[in-house]
Amino acid sequence: MDRTSPLGAFLKARRARLSPDDVGLPRYGDRRRVPGLRREEVALLAGVSAGYYTRLEQGRQANASPEVLDALARALHLSPAERDHLYDLSSTTGHRPAVSGDDERVSADLRTLLTTMAAHVPALVVGRRNDVLAWNRTGHALLAPHLDFAAPDDPGGRPNLSRMVFLDAPTRALHRDWPAKARAVVGNLRILTARNPGDTHLAALIAELTARSAEFRSMWDAHTVAPCGRDVHTLAHPAVGELTVTQQTFDVPKEPHQSLVTFTAEPGSPSTAALEALKTRGRTVDAPVACAPTP
């Protein structure tokens, strides 16, 4: 019986995207019942037995040494991010323990930084499940003017960026290339779940999105890995029109589960002028614009 583990499911998805031609293996004119490489071909490329690899993929082999993981990463042509994800999924390399409790807090120093940045840069702080823990006025005006500015202060009702992208209509309308944004969100969630396998709240978020969004289910099944870093988005903002922003994500020192997310525009561009208008709006408008329900 196939009891595919998260590690096995990832391996299966990655071998499905490769053909013999991609890895220099002959086809021998054979007809393949499924796309991608066969299990025995991956085993051959990685230098392990076909039986061992099959057990690993089916979830009947819980452990894989770092040497085997490296060999599999090479055989499957994994990117650096995918290789790290492979290690996170393997029980032998150790998982980062999930942080207990729900009340993630932003330090006073970080709140001061957010407030100071508001004059120049829209920004927010997200937690280990992509909950918004805090944002400055400009960040709120850019991403979610339809929500209450104080929403991140309520641990039980914080906006969640992943939920917003899939289930919140104004957020979906904000992104010109919504499919690309959605794929990036799913790819980041894959990383978060691999690093925190015991986080029941994160598992519940995945279950909710799977149940409520067919698009999420399809993207989740692809096992794409996409770490946060730098990305460029074109936004259709209801107040200032279209603008293009560069989103960058930075780890917060001494808070390993928190990230600072910033948004900037090309100096002198129409997008910079749009951000300037949002900064003024963020300073003068205290009440949320009416509105869709809080995610």
Secondary structure, 3 states (H helix, E strand, C coil): CCCCCHHHHHHHHHHHCCCHHHHCCCCCCCCCCCCCCCHHHHHHHHCCCHHHHHHHHHCCCCCCCHHHHHHHHHHCCCCHHHHHHHHHHCCCCCCCCCCCCCCCCCCHHHHHHHHHHCCCCCEEEECCCCEEEEECHHHHHHHCCCCCCCHHHCCCCCCEHHHHHHHCHHHHHHECCHHHHHHHHHHHHHHHHHHCCCCHHHHHHHHHHHHHCHHHHHHHHCCCCCCCCEEEEEEEECCCEEEEEEEEEEEECCEEEEEEEEEECCCCCHHHHHHHHHHHHHHHCCCCCCCCCCC
